[in-house]
């Protein structure tokens, strides 16, 4: 049952049996069979097959997707608790953070966490902002930290800090930006619209550190945080209009989780301290 749910979530997200098979490293007939078995158990159709390549989730699939992540998370929690029976192991929390947060913010947060609660274990996954939100919605992470102003149902967004963007690099007509779904990609598109910029060449890179190195080598211009600039490159201030916020994302149902509430307070104190390094 749980394997079927995992497969269902990938099919739902990719809208493709073949892409799901590639991501899960199984055959397409196996994916089709697992979805069929799940449909038989639920006595309902989950996907309408419009063609060999096009599938559309049904209303039942939309409902199941909202609940499947929590079902899998609860099952994993039970497994973990059984594994730890008789063992006073530390509690673990999983963070999902954007690449910008990973470069300029999370080291400070991690330091505050280990200082305030040495017994806390935590893992960290890095994605773009929309990826972090998706991981939180599907219960793959417990807390998200991003800089893109995303809003979604049942997720609380808490302001924890600010960051100033600047235009950096050689003005040769080339622009470097992140992929759609990222914070930098969002603000770069906003800058293009407001400044009526039409790049001679637009290069998409899904790694913030690589963008910084490309700017340093004179490949082109990019919007970068003023806390993460290469040395000796031209910089132009963009003003308060391109000051962005950092957000803590938590599921609203987590409001009664004492551990997550304590972590939120630790992060808020760390972000409000004068030392931003």
N, C-alpha and C positions, 0 to 999 in steps of 0.2 A: 504493500500500500504506500509506504513512504517513498520507495524508489519511483513509483508511478507519479507521485506528487512532484518529486524533483524534476522528472522528465516533463510533466505538464507545465511547470513554471518556465522552463526553457523554451518549450514550444510556444507558449503564450507570449513570451517576450520577443521571440524572433519571428513569430507568425510564419514559421516554416518547419516542416518535419525534417527536411534535409539539413538545414542550418543547425537545428537542435541536435541532430545525430552527430554532426561535426564537432560541436562544442562538448558533447557528452562522450565522444569517442566510442560510439556504438553505431550499429547499422540503422538505416532508415526504417527497414521493416520492424526492427526491434522497437523503435520509437512509436511507430504506428500501432504495434501490438500493445504496448504499455498504455497508450492513450485509450485504445479500444477496451482494455480490461478495466480501466478507471471509469469509463463511460458505463460499462455493464454494472459496476458496483454502485454507481450513483443513479442508474436508471435514467440517464439523460444524455443528450448529445452536447459535447463541449466545443466542437469546432464544425463550422459549415465548410465543406470542401467545394469551393467555387470552381477550382480547376486543379490540375496536378501541382501547381506551384502556389496557388492562392488559397489561404484558409482564413476564416473570420471567426473570432470567438463568439460564442453564444452568450446570452444573459447569465446562464448558469456558470460559464467559464469565468466571466467577469467577477461574479460573486466568489467563486472558488479561489481565484487568484488573490483576492483580498485576504482570504483566511488561510491559504495554504502555507504561507511563510510562517505564520504563528504556530500552526500545527507542527511543522517541521522543527521550529525552534523549541517548542515544548518537549518534543520527543528527544531532541538533542540534550536538553537540560536534564531530562530524566536519566538518559544514558550517562551523562556526566556525574550526576548525583549517585547513581548506583556504583559507578567506577570508584568514586571517592568514599564509599561507605567504610567507616572505621578510620578514615584518613582525614585529618584536619587540614586539608589543602586550602590554599588561598582562593578567594573568589576571583573569577576572571571576567573582564569587561573588554569588548571589542570596539575599537574606534574605527570609523571611516572618515578620512580627511581628504580634502582637495590637495592638488600638487602645490598650490601656493601656500596653503597652511603647512604642508610638510616642509617647505623650504624656509619659511620665515617665522613660524609661530609654534609649531608643535614641540620643538625641543624644550622651550620654556615651560610649556604645559606639562610635559613628561617629567621635567625636573621637579615641578611643584607637586605632582602626584606622588612620586616616590618619596619626597620629603614629608608630605602630609600623612601618607598611609603606606608604609613600607610593606604591608601585608597584601596590598592590592596587586594582582597580576593583570596585565593588559596586553592585548595584541593590537596592531595598527595595520589597516589596509589603505592604500592610496589610490584615488580615482579622480575623475573630474566631478564637478559639483552635482550634476544630475545623476551620475553613477552612485555617489554617496547617498543621495536621497532615495534612489531605487533600492540600495542595499538596506537602508533603514526600514523602508516600507515592507520589504520582503524578509525582515528579521535576520538578515545576515550580519548586521552590526547592532550595537546597543546605543551608540552615540555618534552623531555626525558633526563635523566642523567644516563649514564651507564659506565662500565669500560671494556667491551668486544669490540674489534675492529671490529664492524659490519659495512658493507657497503651495501647500497641499493639504488635503483633508487628514485629520487625526495626527498631524505632526506639529509640535510646538517649535517656534523659531525664536531664539533668544539672542539678542544683540550682546556681543562680548568684546568688541573692539573695532578699530578702524584701520584702514590702509590707504595710502595715497598712490595713485597711478601717475606715471610720467611717460612721455614719449622719449624713447632712447634709440640711438643708432644713427647710421649714416643715411641721409635723405637721397637715395638713389632710385626711388620709385618702387623699390621692393618692400613688402611688408611680411612680417612673420607673426603668426598667431596660433592659438590653440584650436583644437577641434570643436565642432558644435557641441554644446552641453557643458562646456567649461566656463569658468568665470571670466578668464582673460578673453576668450572668444566672444562672450556676450558684450563686454565693454569695448572691445575693438570694433565690433559691428556698430555699436552705438557711436563711437568716435567717427567712423567712416560716414555715417548718416549726418551727423551734426556738422562736421567739417567739410562735407561734400568731397571726400577723398575717394579716388578711383585708382587703386594700386596698379602699377604696370605689371607686377607679378605678386601673387598672394600665395604664401607658403604656409601650409598647415602642419604643425608639429604637435604631437601629443605628449610632449615632455617639456616642462617649464625650464628645467636646467639647460636643455639643449637650445631653447630659444635664447636664453641669456648668452650662451657661448657663441651662437651664430651672430648675435648683435655685436659681441665683442670682436668678432672677426670681420666686421664690415659687410655682412651679407645684406642687411637692410635694417628697417626700423621695426619696433614693436612697442606695445604698451607693457611696462614692467612696474613692479612695486618699487617705490623709492628705497625700500629696505633690502632690495636684491638686485643692485645695479652692477654691471661690469665697470671696471675703471677705464678712464680716458676715452669715453664715448660721448658724443653730443647728447645733451639732455634738454628737453623742453617741458616746463611746468604746464599742467593742464588745469590747475586750480581745484577748488573744492567740488566742482561738478563731477570730477572723476575721483572723488574720495569714496571708497567702497567700505562696506561693513563686513565684519566677520560674524557668522552666526553659529550658534550651538543648536543642533537639531536633536530632538528627542520625541519619542512616541508619547502622545498624551496619556496613554494607559500606564506609562512608567512613572506617573506622578507620585505613586505610593511606594516606589522602590527606594529604600533608604540609601542603598549603595550609590545608585545613580544620582540621587539628590545630593549626596555628599560630594560626589565628583563634580557636579555642576558648581557647587559653592567653591570648591578648590580652584576650578578653572576661572571663575569670576574674580576671585581674589588675585590669582596670578596675573590676569589681564589688566586689573586695575592698579597693579603695582607700578611704580615709576620706571623700573628697569624693563625695557622692551626688547632687550637682546636675547 
